[in-house]
Amino acid sequence: MCGAALPSPWWTPHRHRDRAPVLHARARILRAIRGWFEEQGFIEVETGILQASPGNETHLHALSTQIEAGDGRRLPLYLHTSPEFACKKLIAAGETRIFTLARVFRDKEQGALHHPEFTMLEWYRADESYERLMEDCAALLALTAQACGATSLRWRGKTADPFVRPQRLSLADAFARFAGIELMTALLEPAEARHKLAHAARSIGLRVAQDDDLGDIFSRIVTEKIEPHLGIGAATILYDYPISQAALARPKASDARLAERFELYACGVELANAFGELTDAAEQRRRFEADMDEKQRRYGERYPLDEDLLAALELMPPTSGIALGLDRLVLLATGASRIEEVLWTPLPR
């Protein structure tokens, strides 16, 4: 039989010997992270994988299943794409500082930085600002590097010093610096925002399809023109997202056009997404329904809303929360080339 040989399975002894140093570094990182959160007064929680709703973002694709009830009915459920909804219910119940290392699942995502099953590190601080999470990120980058003996984070020729305080960069400054676009001017009139941003994107050589909405155009500019420049030399905290690009975040008190949202980048790789959490249940329902209408239009499907979550938001105190891709962090700290290299039991490509 002709053709290229398939790679040896990860479970063969010689393959495992090659992978073991990185996997053992992962274990040390996990121990260090758990210890740090305990020292900070957090409690580790375990959230259920099976959920009534997997999340309500337009471009998020979940894995579905069914369980058989005692009366023989088949009940549809989803493997969660994030522990976020469950964590918010726990905050509403009275917890104040929680973290979880959750196995989560997303369909249609597999590549050098994506895997259908991965580990999400999420943590929540009740009655604390989202700027406090920026300090947490800086501490965790240094902690991770120390745990595996790394002096830098590395990815495809780019490096970042994990011991240097992350740089903070607003979206408006990032658009101006790397794309030559005055973001707030483009978004000044909501009715004209899509047209103005599309014109600006085309002017810098980006493709804009007829049915691209504002979010599509915004994301393309960020992905192609901005992200490659972020987290070089030191990590970058990208903040002050337009409110239209922050479905689960509350508006900034100082400027309602902007949201309390930031993302953490290192070596051009997105590591974390943080919010000052929206607790207005009516507004959250409106955003979810709008996203599901768009999902229906694009993909011909929609996910149910989590009514328990919407009810819990009424009881939830002001809270800040963040989701960090643990596997990506391990990948950058160990210098691995693909996400499968830092997973103990990866799926075949």
N, C-alpha and C positions, 0 to 999 in steps of 0.2 A: 504494500500500500504506500503510495507516494504522498508527499505533503509535509509541511512543517510539523515537528513534534509538539505535542501539547505540553505546557509546563507541568512539572511534577506537582501532585496534590500537596497541600500544606501539611498534611498529617504524616507524610513520609519522614523517617528520621533525619535524612540528610537535609531536607528542606527545613525541618523544624530547627536543626542546629543553626542554620543561617538566620532564621527569624527570631530565635530565642532572645538575643541581646535586646532587641527593640521591644519585644513583648514583656520582658522582665523590667525594662525601663518604664513601660506603661504601668505595671503593677506598683512600682515605687511612686510614680506620679499620683496614682489613685490613693495610696496610703497618705501621701503628703496632703492632698486636697481634703480628704476626710478629716485629718488632724487639724488643718487650718480652720475649717468651718466649725469644728467643735470648740476650738480656742476662741472663736468669735461669738460663741453663744448660740449657734445654729443647732437645729435638730434635723437629722436625716429622716426623710419620709419616703415611703414606697407607694407609688401611685399605680392604679390598675391599668393594665395594657388595653383591655377591652372597654370601649367607650361607646355611648350612644351617638356621639358626634366626634369625628376626627379633627375638627377644626373647620373654619369657614373662610379660608383664603382662596381667591379665585384660581390660582395656579398650583395649588397644593393637591396632590393625588394620593389618596389613601388606599390601604388594603382592607377589604371587607371580608366578613365571615358571618356565620350564623350559629346560634345555639338553640337547642331544643328545650322548650319549657316543659314543666311537669305535665301540662295538658296536651302536649304533642305539638303545640304551635312552634314554628320556626321564627326566631327573633333575630332581626338583622343587627349586627354590631360592626365596629371598626377597630382595627389595631391603631392605637393612638399615634399621631404624628408628632406630638409633644405632650409633656405632662402638665402643660400650662393651665388648662381648665381645672384639672383636679387640684393643683396647687392653690389656685385662687379660691376654690371652695374651702380648702383648709385654712387659708388666711381669714376668710369670712367666719369660719367656725371658731376662731380665736387664737390660732398660732400666729407668732409674730416674726420669727426668723426661721425659715426652713430652706433646705436644699435637697436635691434628689439627683441621683445618677441613673437616668432612665434609659432603658432600651426603647427606641422609637423606630417607626417604620414609615417609609415613603416610597410610593411606586414611581416608576419612570425616572429614577435617579440612580445612575451608576456611572462612575468615571474615576479619574484620578483623585478627586476630592469628594466624591459622592458614593454612598453605598446604601442599598435599600433598607438595611438594618444598621443602626448606629447608636452611639451613646450621647445623650444630651445631658449636660450639666446645667441644671436650672436652680436659681436661688432667688428668694423673695425677702424683702425687708419691709415690714409694716411700719407706717408712720416715719419713713425716712425718704429723703429725696433721691432721685435717680442719679444725681451727681455722686452720691456715696458709692454707687455701683462702679463708677469709673475708678475709684480708689481700689475697690475689690479686684478689678481686672488687672491693675498694675501689680498688686500683690501676688495674684495667681500666676502671672507670667514669670515673675522672678522665682516663685516657689517651684513651678514646673521645671524650669531650667536647672535649679539646684538639685532637684530630686533625681535627675538623670545625668548630671554632670555636664550640662551643655553651657557653652559660653555665648551662643547665639542661636536664634531661630533661623531656619534655612528652608528655602523653597525655590527651586529652579533658578539658581544663581543669585537670588535676592536674599539679603540677610537683615535681621533686626536684633538689636541688643535688648534682651528681656529685662535687664536691670536698669534701663534708662526709663524715666517717666514717660508714658505715652504722650505724643503730641496731640493737641486738640485742634480740630479743623471743622469749621461750619460747612454745611452743604453749599451755601452761597459762595463762600470763599473757594471751595473746591471746584465748583462749576466755573467760576471766573478764572482760576489759575490754570486748570487743566483742560478746559473745554472752551474757554473764551465766551461763556454764556452768562448773562446777568439773570440769574435764576429768579429772584424776587420780582424783577420787572416782568419776566415772562408769565409769572403766576399772579400778577397784580389783579387782573380782571378774570375771575373764574370762568366766565363764558368764553373768553378768548384764550385761555391758558393752553389748551391742547393745540390750537392753531399756531400760537407763538412758539411753543416749545418744539413743535414739528418743524417749523421754518428754521429755528436755530440749529436743530439736529442735522437737517439736510445741508445747512451751510458749512458744517464741519465734516461732511462726507459720510454721514450715517444714513442707512436705509430706513425709511418710514413707510410702512404699509398703510393702505387706505383705512383698514379697520383697526389699526393700532390706537389704543386709548392713551390718555395722559400717563398712566402708570407704565405702559409698555415703553413709551418714548423716554420717560424719566429713567427707567431701569437700564435701557440700552446705553444711554449717555454715561450713567454711572459705571456700568460693566466695562464698556469699551474705552472710555476716555479718562475715567477717574480711578477706578480700583487698581489698575496696574501701578499707580504712583503712591499708593497708600502703604504705610507700615514699612517703609524702606529706611534702614538705619535704626529706627525705633518704631514701636507700635503707633498706630494712629487711632484716635477716637473721632469718628465722623458724627457730628451732631447737628441739631436744628433741622430736622427733616420737615418738609411741608406736611401739613396735617392730612392731606390727601394720600400720603404715602406712609401712614402709620395707623393701621386699622384698629389696633388695640391700645393705643396710647392716648393720654389726655392732652388737650391743648396747653401750650405754655401760657402761664398767667400774664407774662409781659407782651405776648404777641400771639393772638389766637390763630394766625395763619400757620404757625409752626407747632410741632408736637414735641413732647418730652420723649424723644427717642434718640438713641445713639447706636452706632455699630463699631465694633472693635476689629481692626485689621492689623495683620503682620505679614510682611513679605508679599503684599498684594492679595492676601487671602483673607476673606471674611471669617472671623472666629466667633463673634457674639453679636446678639441683637438685644437691646435693652429698652425698657419703657418705664415712664411714670404711668402706671396702669390706669386705664379708663374705668371708672366705677359708675358711670351714668348708664343704667341698664337700657333705657329707651334709646339713647344714642348708639349703644353697642348693638342693639337689635337692628336699628336702621342700617348700620354699616355692614353687619353680617348679611342681611337680606339683599343689599345692593351687590355685595360680592357674589352671593349665590345666584342672583339674576344674571350676572356677567359670566359666571361659570356655566350656567345653563346655556347661554348664548354661544359660548365658545366650544364647550366640550359635550354638551347635551346631557349633563348630569348636575345634580346639586346634592349637598349633604344636609342632613337635618340640623336644626339649631339645638344647642344644649340648653334646654329650658331651666335645668337646675343651676347652670352657671349664671344665666341672666337673673334668676331669683337671688343667687348668692351675692351678686354685685351690689344689691341693695344693702347688704350687711357688711360689705368689705370696707375696711378703713383705707385711707390714702396709703398706697403701696407702690414700691418699685420692684420690678422683676427683670430677670435677664436669662437668656438661653445661650449657652456656649457649646460649640461642637467639640466635645472632648477628643475625638479621634483626630480631628484636624490639628488641635493643639499638640497632641503627642507626635503627630507626623512632623510638624515644624521643629519640635524640640529634639527629635531623634535624627532628623535629616532624611527620613524615609521618602521614597519617590511616589508611592501610591498609598491610598488609604487602606487597601487590603493588607499592607505590610504591618500595620499597627493593630490589626484585628486578630484575636486568637483563632477564630474559626470563620474565615470569610466565605461568602458565596463565590462560586466560580464565575468568572467573567463570561 
